[in-house]
Amino acid sequence: MIPEWTAVGIPDGYGPCKLLYNPPSGMVIVELRSTGEEFLPNQIYLRHKDEHTYRPVRDLQPMVSSESVATSLDSPRLFYISNKLVRREQHHAGEWDGLYQFDIQTGATVRLACQSSLLLPRVGLTISCPRPVMRAICI
């Protein structure tokens, strides 16, 4: 436990691993990861630049991560990936839950993509670049 982190709203067992700033909203965004011996899934917190306390982007759920955060420089939005995690014998495994968009002004979250919404290419489909430098064949 680090008292300075707790004082600004970062929960016990977590530490910052990525720090971003969203200019349109004036929000500081931090991706947190597990710092202790106990594994905790990554979480995303934010605060206004004039405030001192961070708050979570979404309700914390056991063994559900919010990670790989990115933000727009032109609009008050951030994007992140979520995984549902399972403890195995000696490690943790994750199943991709989706790609999410969070509206910083309204607090609304929208799932942009999930496993069932992605279309896989047909077998044997050839994709070529504008210049014939390389060609990919999906099988």
Order of alpha helices (4+ residues) and beta strands (2+ residues): alpha-beta-beta-beta-beta-beta-beta-beta-beta-beta-beta
